[in-house]
Amino acid sequence: MHHGSDEAFCVLRGRLEVLVGGVRRVLQQGEHVTVPAGTTHTFATVDAAGAQVLAVMTPEVDQLVSALHAASSDEERAEVWARYNSEVTHLPGPARYES
């Protein structure tokens, strides 16, 4: 979750499974989703072929992603999440699936 930053994803090729809040769905080529700041979210490719996705994010989220890739321990990653106004969260119950 990014507390102060919206984020958006548009599928250019393939399929992408997204979880936004408590709703999980699969985006097809040409579909997109916007994730408002403060909303739990994640995403994953669906098929072995992968997906090509356009991600639109603030500079803060871009810096978070780069710093997470550079971190070498769980302690470093925890500090990175906090530094960039974000956190790892868990849903209180199972997500519902929408098509």
Backbone atoms as SQL, in Angstrom:
CREATE TABLE atoms (id INTEGER PRIMARY KEY, chain TEXT, resi INTEGER, resn TEXT, atom TEXT, x REAL, y REAL, z REAL);
INSERT INTO atoms VALUES
  (1, 'A', 1, 'MET', 'N', 0.844, -1.171, 0.000),
  (2, 'A', 1, 'MET', 'CA', 0.000, 0.000, 0.000),
  (3, 'A', 1, 'MET', 'C', 0.893, 1.239, 0.000),
  (4, 'A', 2, 'HIS', 'N', 0.547, 2.178, -0.863),
  (5, 'A', 2, 'HIS', 'CA', 1.254, 3.454, -0.903),
  (6, 'A', 2, 'HIS', 'C', 0.317, 4.499, -0.290),
  (7, 'A', 3, 'HIS', 'N', 0.720, 5.090, 0.811),
  (8, 'A', 3, 'HIS', 'CA', -0.177, 5.975, 1.551),
  (9, 'A', 3, 'HIS', 'C', -0.453, 7.291, 0.844),
  (10, 'A', 4, 'GLY', 'N', 0.485, 7.782, 0.053),
  (11, 'A', 4, 'GLY', 'CA', 0.293, 9.084, -0.573),
  (12, 'A', 4, 'GLY', 'C', 0.341, 9.078, -2.082),
  (13, 'A', 5, 'SER', 'N', 0.305, 7.904, -2.699),
  (14, 'A', 5, 'SER', 'CA', 0.494, 7.836, -4.152),
  (15, 'A', 5, 'SER', 'C', -0.518, 6.918, -4.811),
  (16, 'A', 6, 'ASP', 'N', -1.161, 7.422, -5.868),
  (17, 'A', 6, 'ASP', 'CA', -1.970, 6.571, -6.733),
  (18, 'A', 6, 'ASP', 'C', -1.029, 5.811, -7.658),
  (19, 'A', 7, 'GLU', 'N', -1.556, 4.761, -8.283),
  (20, 'A', 7, 'GLU', 'CA', -0.782, 3.973, -9.232),
  (21, 'A', 7, 'GLU', 'C', -1.761, 3.403, -10.250),
  (22, 'A', 8, 'ALA', 'N', -1.320, 3.171, -11.484),
  (23, 'A', 8, 'ALA', 'CA', -2.201, 2.616, -12.503),
  (24, 'A', 8, 'ALA', 'C', -1.439, 1.603, -13.345),
  (25, 'A', 9, 'PHE', 'N', -2.182, 0.624, -13.871),
  (26, 'A', 9, 'PHE', 'CA', -1.603, -0.423, -14.706),
  (27, 'A', 9, 'PHE', 'C', -2.497, -0.629, -15.928),
  (28, 'A', 10, 'CYS', 'N', -1.878, -0.702, -17.106),
  (29, 'A', 10, 'CYS', 'CA', -2.596, -0.975, -18.354),
  (30, 'A', 10, 'CYS', 'C', -1.920, -2.163, -19.028),
  (31, 'A', 11, 'VAL', 'N', -2.701, -3.167, -19.384),
  (32, 'A', 11, 'VAL', 'CA', -2.153, -4.366, -20.015),
  (33, 'A', 11, 'VAL', 'C', -2.014, -4.119, -21.518),
  (34, 'A', 12, 'LEU', 'N', -0.779, -4.161, -22.003),
  (35, 'A', 12, 'LEU', 'CA', -0.500, -3.971, -23.426),
  (36, 'A', 12, 'LEU', 'C', -0.512, -5.287, -24.179),
  (37, 'A', 13, 'ARG', 'N', -0.100, -6.369, -23.492),
  (38, 'A', 13, 'ARG', 'CA', -0.074, -7.706, -24.091),
  (39, 'A', 13, 'ARG', 'C', -0.218, -8.713, -22.961),
  (40, 'A', 14, 'GLY', 'N', -0.955, -9.792, -23.221),
  (41, 'A', 14, 'GLY', 'CA', -1.112, -10.852, -22.235),
  (42, 'A', 14, 'GLY', 'C', -2.234, -10.555, -21.245),
  (43, 'A', 15, 'ARG', 'N', -2.125, -11.189, -20.073),
  (44, 'A', 15, 'ARG', 'CA', -3.133, -11.021, -19.021),
  (45, 'A', 15, 'ARG', 'C', -2.431, -10.776, -17.690),
  (46, 'A', 16, 'LEU', 'N', -3.071, -9.985, -16.841),
  (47, 'A', 16, 'LEU', 'CA', -2.497, -9.635, -15.552),
  (48, 'A', 16, 'LEU', 'C', -3.566, -9.786, -14.478),
  (49, 'A', 17, 'GLU', 'N', -3.271, -10.563, -13.457),
  (50, 'A', 17, 'GLU', 'CA', -4.179, -10.674, -12.319),
  (51, 'A', 17, 'GLU', 'C', -3.857, -9.548, -11.348),
  (52, 'A', 18, 'VAL', 'N', -4.880, -8.813, -10.926),
  (53, 'A', 18, 'VAL', 'CA', -4.693, -7.707, -9.997),
  (54, 'A', 18, 'VAL', 'C', -5.603, -7.889, -8.789),
  (55, 'A', 19, 'LEU', 'N', -5.104, -7.448, -7.672),
  (56, 'A', 19, 'LEU', 'CA', -5.895, -7.380, -6.446),
  (57, 'A', 19, 'LEU', 'C', -5.900, -5.914, -6.035),
  (58, 'A', 20, 'VAL', 'N', -7.082, -5.327, -5.945),
  (59, 'A', 20, 'VAL', 'CA', -7.231, -3.931, -5.538),
  (60, 'A', 20, 'VAL', 'C', -8.254, -3.924, -4.406),
  (61, 'A', 21, 'GLY', 'N', -7.790, -3.563, -3.210),
  (62, 'A', 21, 'GLY', 'CA', -8.661, -3.679, -2.047),
  (63, 'A', 21, 'GLY', 'C', -8.974, -5.142, -1.828),
  (64, 'A', 22, 'GLY', 'N', -10.244, -5.499, -1.755),
  (65, 'A', 22, 'GLY', 'CA', -10.629, -6.889, -1.570),
  (66, 'A', 22, 'GLY', 'C', -11.118, -7.554, -2.835),
  (67, 'A', 23, 'VAL', 'N', -10.865, -6.951, -4.004),
  (68, 'A', 23, 'VAL', 'CA', -11.368, -7.486, -5.268),
  (69, 'A', 23, 'VAL', 'C', -10.207, -7.945, -6.142),
  (70, 'A', 24, 'ARG', 'N', -10.281, -9.205, -6.576),
  (71, 'A', 24, 'ARG', 'CA', -9.270, -9.787, -7.452),
  (72, 'A', 24, 'ARG', 'C', -9.915, -9.994, -8.818),
  (73, 'A', 25, 'ARG', 'N', -9.183, -9.614, -9.878),
  (74, 'A', 25, 'ARG', 'CA', -9.682, -9.832, -11.242),
  (75, 'A', 25, 'ARG', 'C', -8.521, -9.992, -12.201),
  (76, 'A', 26, 'VAL', 'N', -8.825, -10.489, -13.386),
  (77, 'A', 26, 'VAL', 'CA', -7.817, -10.648, -14.434),
  (78, 'A', 26, 'VAL', 'C', -8.086, -9.602, -15.505),
  (79, 'A', 27, 'LEU', 'N', -7.069, -8.800, -15.763),
  (80, 'A', 27, 'LEU', 'CA', -7.145, -7.796, -16.823),
  (81, 'A', 27, 'LEU', 'C', -6.652, -8.406, -18.129),
  (82, 'A', 28, 'GLN', 'N', -7.372, -8.139, -19.200),
  (83, 'A', 28, 'GLN', 'CA', -7.008, -8.593, -20.538),
  (84, 'A', 28, 'GLN', 'C', -6.282, -7.456, -21.260),
  (85, 'A', 29, 'GLN', 'N', -5.701, -7.773, -22.407),
  (86, 'A', 29, 'GLN', 'CA', -5.045, -6.757, -23.219),
  (87, 'A', 29, 'GLN', 'C', -5.995, -5.583, -23.448),
  (88, 'A', 30, 'GLY', 'N', -5.494, -4.362, -23.223),
  (89, 'A', 30, 'GLY', 'CA', -6.282, -3.153, -23.418),
  (90, 'A', 30, 'GLY', 'C', -7.027, -2.686, -22.179),
  (91, 'A', 31, 'GLU', 'N', -7.119, -3.513, -21.143),
  (92, 'A', 31, 'GLU', 'CA', -7.805, -3.110, -19.923),
  (93, 'A', 31, 'GLU', 'C', -6.827, -2.460, -18.954),
  (94, 'A', 32, 'HIS', 'N', -7.358, -1.647, -18.063),
  (95, 'A', 32, 'HIS', 'CA', -6.504, -0.950, -17.105),
  (96, 'A', 32, 'HIS', 'C', -7.203, -0.841, -15.758),
  (97, 'A', 33, 'VAL', 'N', -6.425, -0.515, -14.748),
  (98, 'A', 33, 'VAL', 'CA', -6.957, -0.295, -13.401),
  (99, 'A', 33, 'VAL', 'C', -6.158, 0.831, -12.753),
  (100, 'A', 34, 'THR', 'N', -6.852, 1.653, -11.986),
  (101, 'A', 34, 'THR', 'CA', -6.212, 2.694, -11.189),
  (102, 'A', 34, 'THR', 'C', -6.354, 2.310, -9.723),
  (103, 'A', 35, 'VAL', 'N', -5.257, 2.398, -9.000),
  (104, 'A', 35, 'VAL', 'CA', -5.236, 2.058, -7.578),
  (105, 'A', 35, 'VAL', 'C', -5.090, 3.365, -6.788),
  (106, 'A', 36, 'PRO', 'N', -6.139, 3.755, -6.060),
  (107, 'A', 36, 'PRO', 'CA', -6.031, 4.988, -5.272),
  (108, 'A', 36, 'PRO', 'C', -5.051, 4.844, -4.114),
  (109, 'A', 37, 'ALA', 'N', -4.422, 5.934, -3.729),
  (110, 'A', 37, 'ALA', 'CA', -3.531, 5.934, -2.565),
  (111, 'A', 37, 'ALA', 'C', -4.263, 5.336, -1.369),
  (112, 'A', 38, 'GLY', 'N', -3.530, 4.582, -0.556),
  (113, 'A', 38, 'GLY', 'CA', -4.107, 3.992, 0.642),
  (114, 'A', 38, 'GLY', 'C', -4.851, 2.696, 0.415),
  (115, 'A', 39, 'THR', 'N', -4.764, 2.137, -0.795),
  (116, 'A', 39, 'THR', 'CA', -5.478, 0.898, -1.125),
  (117, 'A', 39, 'THR', 'C', -4.494, -0.261, -1.237),
  (118, 'A', 40, 'THR', 'N', -4.785, -1.353, -0.546),
  (119, 'A', 40, 'THR', 'CA', -3.976, -2.561, -0.661),
  (120, 'A', 40, 'THR', 'C', -4.081, -3.075, -2.096),
  (121, 'A', 41, 'HIS', 'N', -2.933, -3.445, -2.684),
  (122, 'A', 41, 'HIS', 'CA', -2.953, -3.955, -4.048),
  (123, 'A', 41, 'HIS', 'C', -1.721, -4.812, -4.326),
  (124, 'A', 42, 'THR', 'N', -1.862, -5.660, -5.309),
  (125, 'A', 42, 'THR', 'CA', -0.743, -6.440, -5.840),
  (126, 'A', 42, 'THR', 'C', -1.135, -6.929, -7.227),
  (127, 'A', 43, 'PHE', 'N', -0.192, -7.510, -7.944),
  (128, 'A', 43, 'PHE', 'CA', -0.476, -8.001, -9.287),
  (129, 'A', 43, 'PHE', 'C', 0.478, -9.140, -9.615),
  (130, 'A', 44, 'ALA', 'N', 0.084, -9.968, -10.579),
  (131, 'A', 44, 'ALA', 'CA', 0.908, -11.094, -11.021),
  (132, 'A', 44, 'ALA', 'C', 0.511, -11.482, -12.436),
  (133, 'A', 45, 'THR', 'N', 1.460, -12.003, -13.187),
  (134, 'A', 45, 'THR', 'CA', 1.123, -12.517, -14.514),
  (135, 'A', 45, 'THR', 'C', 0.313, -13.794, -14.344),
  (136, 'A', 46, 'VAL', 'N', -0.470, -14.111, -15.348),
  (137, 'A', 46, 'VAL', 'CA', -1.375, -15.259, -15.296),
  (138, 'A', 46, 'VAL', 'C', -0.816, -16.438, -16.076),
  (139, 'A', 47, 'ASP', 'N', -0.203, -16.167, -17.197),
  (140, 'A', 47, 'ASP', 'CA', 0.253, -17.216, -18.107),
  (141, 'A', 47, 'ASP', 'C', 1.776, -17.285, -18.149),
  (142, 'A', 48, 'ALA', 'N', 2.280, -18.417, -18.587),
  (143, 'A', 48, 'ALA', 'CA', 3.736, -18.586, -18.711),
  (144, 'A', 48, 'ALA', 'C', 4.333, -17.584, -19.705),
  (145, 'A', 49, 'ALA', 'N', 3.536, -17.120, -20.655),
  (146, 'A', 49, 'ALA', 'CA', 4.018, -16.159, -21.651),
  (147, 'A', 49, 'ALA', 'C', 4.255, -14.776, -21.049),
  (148, 'A', 50, 'GLY', 'N', 3.735, -14.532, -19.858),
  (149, 'A', 50, 'GLY', 'CA', 3.933, -13.248, -19.213),
  (150, 'A', 50, 'GLY', 'C', 2.992, -12.192, -19.755),
  (151, 'A', 51, 'ALA', 'N', 3.291, -10.951, -19.446),
  (152, 'A', 51, 'ALA', 'CA', 2.462, -9.832, -19.882),
  (153, 'A', 51, 'ALA', 'C', 3.357, -8.609, -20.056),
  (154, 'A', 52, 'GLN', 'N', 2.932, -7.739, -20.928),
  (155, 'A', 52, 'GLN', 'CA', 3.586, -6.438, -21.067),
  (156, 'A', 52, 'GLN', 'C', 2.616, -5.419, -20.486),
  (157, 'A', 53, 'VAL', 'N', 3.087, -4.675, -19.494),
  (158, 'A', 53, 'VAL', 'CA', 2.213, -3.783, -18.737),
  (159, 'A', 53, 'VAL', 'C', 2.822, -2.390, -18.687),
  (160, 'A', 54, 'LEU', 'N', 1.989, -1.391, -18.893),
  (161, 'A', 54, 'LEU', 'CA', 2.394, -0.007, -18.700),
  (162, 'A', 54, 'LEU', 'C', 2.004, 0.359, -17.269),
  (163, 'A', 55, 'ALA', 'N', 2.988, 0.687, -16.452),
  (164, 'A', 55, 'ALA', 'CA', 2.739, 1.094, -15.071),
  (165, 'A', 55, 'ALA', 'C', 2.935, 2.597, -14.958),
  (166, 'A', 56, 'VAL', 'N', 1.949, 3.271, -14.410),
  (167, 'A', 56, 'VAL', 'CA', 2.017, 4.709, -14.210),
  (168, 'A', 56, 'VAL', 'C', 2.099, 4.941, -12.705),
  (169, 'A', 57, 'MET', 'N', 3.184, 5.594, -12.272),
  (170, 'A', 57, 'MET', 'CA', 3.401, 5.769, -10.839),
  (171, 'A', 57, 'MET', 'C', 4.058, 7.116, -10.561),
  (172, 'A', 58, 'THR', 'N', 3.971, 7.527, -9.321),
  (173, 'A', 58, 'THR', 'CA', 4.616, 8.766, -8.896),
  (174, 'A', 58, 'THR', 'C', 6.119, 8.535, -8.764),
  (175, 'A', 59, 'PRO', 'N', 6.911, 9.596, -8.726),
  (176, 'A', 59, 'PRO', 'CA', 8.355, 9.427, -8.498),
  (177, 'A', 59, 'PRO', 'C', 8.639, 8.677, -7.184),
  (178, 'A', 60, 'GLU', 'N', 7.823, 8.908, -6.149),
  (179, 'A', 60, 'GLU', 'CA', 8.041, 8.225, -4.873),
  (180, 'A', 60, 'GLU', 'C', 7.918, 6.708, -5.021),
  (181, 'A', 61, 'VAL', 'N', 6.910, 6.241, -5.745),
  (182, 'A', 61, 'VAL', 'CA', 6.734, 4.798, -5.938),
  (183, 'A', 61, 'VAL', 'C', 7.853, 4.249, -6.822),
  (184, 'A', 62, 'ASP', 'N', 8.258, 4.986, -7.835),
  (185, 'A', 62, 'ASP', 'CA', 9.373, 4.556, -8.681),
  (186, 'A', 62, 'ASP', 'C', 10.643, 4.393, -7.849),
  (187, 'A', 63, 'GLN', 'N', 10.914, 5.334, -6.957),
  (188, 'A', 63, 'GLN', 'CA', 12.088, 5.231, -6.084),
  (189, 'A', 63, 'GLN', 'C', 11.956, 4.056, -5.124),
  (190, 'A', 64, 'LEU', 'N', 10.746, 3.796, -4.632),
  (191, 'A', 64, 'LEU', 'CA', 10.501, 2.645, -3.763),
  (192, 'A', 64, 'LEU', 'C', 10.874, 1.350, -4.479),
  (193, 'A', 65, 'VAL', 'N', 10.391, 1.175, -5.692),
  (194, 'A', 65, 'VAL', 'CA', 10.661, -0.053, -6.450),
  (195, 'A', 65, 'VAL', 'C', 12.164, -0.235, -6.659),
  (196, 'A', 66, 'SER', 'N', 12.852, 0.818, -7.044),
  (197, 'A', 66, 'SER', 'CA', 14.306, 0.719, -7.240),
  (198, 'A', 66, 'SER', 'C', 15.015, 0.362, -5.942),
  (199, 'A', 67, 'ALA', 'N', 14.620, 1.003, -4.852),
  (200, 'A', 67, 'ALA', 'CA', 15.260, 0.733, -3.554),
  (201, 'A', 67, 'ALA', 'C', 14.968, -0.683, -3.067),
  (202, 'A', 68, 'LEU', 'N', 13.770, -1.199, -3.316),
  (203, 'A', 68, 'LEU', 'CA', 13.455, -2.578, -2.919),
  (204, 'A', 68, 'LEU', 'C', 14.328, -3.573, -3.672),
  (205, 'A', 69, 'HIS', 'N', 14.564, -3.318, -4.955),
  (206, 'A', 69, 'HIS', 'CA', 15.420, -4.214, -5.743),
  (207, 'A', 69, 'HIS', 'C', 16.862, -4.182, -5.262),
  (208, 'A', 70, 'ALA', 'N', 17.291, -3.065, -4.705),
  (209, 'A', 70, 'ALA', 'CA', 18.671, -2.934, -4.228),
  (210, 'A', 70, 'ALA', 'C', 18.860, -3.457, -2.809),
  (211, 'A', 71, 'ALA', 'N', 17.783, -3.604, -2.057),
  (212, 'A', 71, 'ALA', 'CA', 17.883, -4.055, -0.662),
  (213, 'A', 71, 'ALA', 'C', 18.306, -5.524, -0.613),
  (214, 'A', 72, 'SER', 'N', 19.151, -5.858, 0.375),
  (215, 'A', 72, 'SER', 'CA', 19.681, -7.222, 0.435),
  (216, 'A', 72, 'SER', 'C', 19.225, -8.000, 1.663),
  (217, 'A', 73, 'SER', 'N', 18.378, -7.414, 2.491),
  (218, 'A', 73, 'SER', 'CA', 17.903, -8.146, 3.671),
  (219, 'A', 73, 'SER', 'C', 16.473, -7.721, 3.995),
  (220, 'A', 74, 'ASP', 'N', 15.788, -8.525, 4.797),
  (221, 'A', 74, 'ASP', 'CA', 14.437, -8.179, 5.218),
  (222, 'A', 74, 'ASP', 'C', 14.433, -6.880, 6.004),
  (223, 'A', 75, 'GLU', 'N', 15.464, -6.650, 6.795),
  (224, 'A', 75, 'GLU', 'CA', 15.551, -5.420, 7.578),
  (225, 'A', 75, 'GLU', 'C', 15.667, -4.200, 6.665),
  (226, 'A', 76, 'GLU', 'N', 16.488, -4.317, 5.631),
  (227, 'A', 76, 'GLU', 'CA', 16.631, -3.211, 4.673),
  (228, 'A', 76, 'GLU', 'C', 15.313, -2.951, 3.956),
  (229, 'A', 77, 'ARG', 'N', 14.644, -4.034, 3.540),
  (230, 'A', 77, 'ARG', 'CA', 13.372, -3.865, 2.836),
  (231, 'A', 77, 'ARG', 'C', 12.332, -3.192, 3.732),
  (232, 'A', 78, 'ALA', 'N', 12.267, -3.546, 5.001),
  (233, 'A', 78, 'ALA', 'CA', 11.313, -2.923, 5.929),
  (234, 'A', 78, 'ALA', 'C', 11.587, -1.422, 6.044),
  (235, 'A', 79, 'GLU', 'N', 12.857, -1.044, 6.087),
  (236, 'A', 79, 'GLU', 'CA', 13.221, 0.369, 6.174),
  (237, 'A', 79, 'GLU', 'C', 12.843, 1.104, 4.887),
  (238, 'A', 80, 'VAL', 'N', 13.023, 0.436, 3.751),
  (239, 'A', 80, 'VAL', 'CA', 12.692, 1.044, 2.455),
  (240, 'A', 80, 'VAL', 'C', 11.191, 1.324, 2.371),
  (241, 'A', 81, 'TRP', 'N', 10.360, 0.348, 2.749),
  (242, 'A', 81, 'TRP', 'CA', 8.908, 0.565, 2.716),
  (243, 'A', 81, 'TRP', 'C', 8.533, 1.808, 3.515),
  (244, 'A', 82, 'ALA', 'N', 9.085, 1.919, 4.716),
  (245, 'A', 82, 'ALA', 'CA', 8.761, 3.058, 5.580),
  (246, 'A', 82, 'ALA', 'C', 9.268, 4.375, 4.992),
  (247, 'A', 83, 'ARG', 'N', 10.473, 4.361, 4.436),
  (248, 'A', 83, 'ARG', 'CA', 11.073, 5.582, 3.887),
  (249, 'A', 83, 'ARG', 'C', 10.230, 6.160, 2.756),
  (250, 'A', 84, 'TYR', 'N', 9.575, 5.302, 1.988),
  (251, 'A', 84, 'TYR', 'CA', 8.808, 5.757, 0.834),
  (252, 'A', 84, 'TYR', 'C', 7.300, 5.755, 1.086),
  (253, 'A', 85, 'ASN', 'N', 6.907, 5.938, 2.362),
  (254, 'A', 85, 'ASN', 'CA', 5.501, 6.150, 2.703),
  (255, 'A', 85, 'ASN', 'C', 4.609, 5.008, 2.223),
  (256, 'A', 86, 'SER', 'N', 5.095, 3.777, 2.352),
  (257, 'A', 86, 'SER', 'CA', 4.379, 2.595, 1.893),
  (258, 'A', 86, 'SER', 'C', 4.535, 1.480, 2.916),
  (259, 'A', 87, 'GLU', 'N', 3.726, 0.441, 2.790),
  (260, 'A', 87, 'GLU', 'CA', 3.852, -0.707, 3.682),
  (261, 'A', 87, 'GLU', 'C', 3.268, -1.956, 3.050),
  (262, 'A', 88, 'VAL', 'N', 3.724, -3.097, 3.527),
  (263, 'A', 88, 'VAL', 'CA', 3.147, -4.381, 3.146),
  (264, 'A', 88, 'VAL', 'C', 1.948, -4.596, 4.055),
  (265, 'A', 89, 'THR', 'N', 0.798, -4.913, 3.472),
  (266, 'A', 89, 'THR', 'CA', -0.418, -5.121, 4.255),
  (267, 'A', 89, 'THR', 'C', -1.007, -6.483, 3.937),
  (268, 'A', 90, 'HIS', 'N', -1.969, -6.871, 4.726),
  (269, 'A', 90, 'HIS', 'CA', -2.673, -8.136, 4.516),
  (270, 'A', 90, 'HIS', 'C', -4.169, -7.857, 4.561),
  (271, 'A', 91, 'LEU', 'N', -4.892, -8.531, 3.703),
  (272, 'A', 91, 'LEU', 'CA', -6.354, -8.364, 3.706),
  (273, 'A', 91, 'LEU', 'C', -6.935, -9.069, 4.923),
  (274, 'A', 92, 'PRO', 'N', -7.991, -8.516, 5.520),
  (275, 'A', 92, 'PRO', 'CA', -8.576, -9.158, 6.692),
  (276, 'A', 92, 'PRO', 'C', -9.278, -10.472, 6.378),
  (277, 'A', 93, 'GLY', 'N', -9.712, -10.676, 5.176),
  (278, 'A', 93, 'GLY', 'CA', -10.393, -11.916, 4.790),
  (279, 'A', 93, 'GLY', 'C', -10.072, -12.252, 3.357),
  (280, 'A', 94, 'PRO', 'N', -10.688, -13.315, 2.834),
  (281, 'A', 94, 'PRO', 'CA', -10.400, -13.689, 1.440),
  (282, 'A', 94, 'PRO', 'C', -10.913, -12.649, 0.461),
  (283, 'A', 95, 'ALA', 'N', -10.155, -12.450, -0.601),
  (284, 'A', 95, 'ALA', 'CA', -10.567, -11.522, -1.657),
  (285, 'A', 95, 'ALA', 'C', -11.678, -12.159, -2.477),
  (286, 'A', 96, 'ARG', 'N', -12.580, -11.350, -2.975),
  (287, 'A', 96, 'ARG', 'CA', -13.599, -11.894, -3.878),
  (288, 'A', 96, 'ARG', 'C', -13.107, -11.737, -5.299),
  (289, 'A', 97, 'TYR', 'N', -13.504, -12.632, -6.155),
  (290, 'A', 97, 'TYR', 'CA', -13.028, -12.651, -7.539),
  (291, 'A', 97, 'TYR', 'C', -14.098, -12.087, -8.442),
  (292, 'A', 98, 'GLU', 'N', -13.742, -11.154, -9.303),
  (293, 'A', 98, 'GLU', 'CA', -14.660, -10.587, -10.281),
  (294, 'A', 98, 'GLU', 'C', -14.116, -10.814, -11.676),
  (295, 'A', 99, 'SER', 'N', -15.012, -10.920, -12.621),
  (296, 'A', 99, 'SER', 'CA', -14.568, -11.080, -14.018),
  (297, 'A', 99, 'SER', 'C', -14.778, -9.809, -14.782);
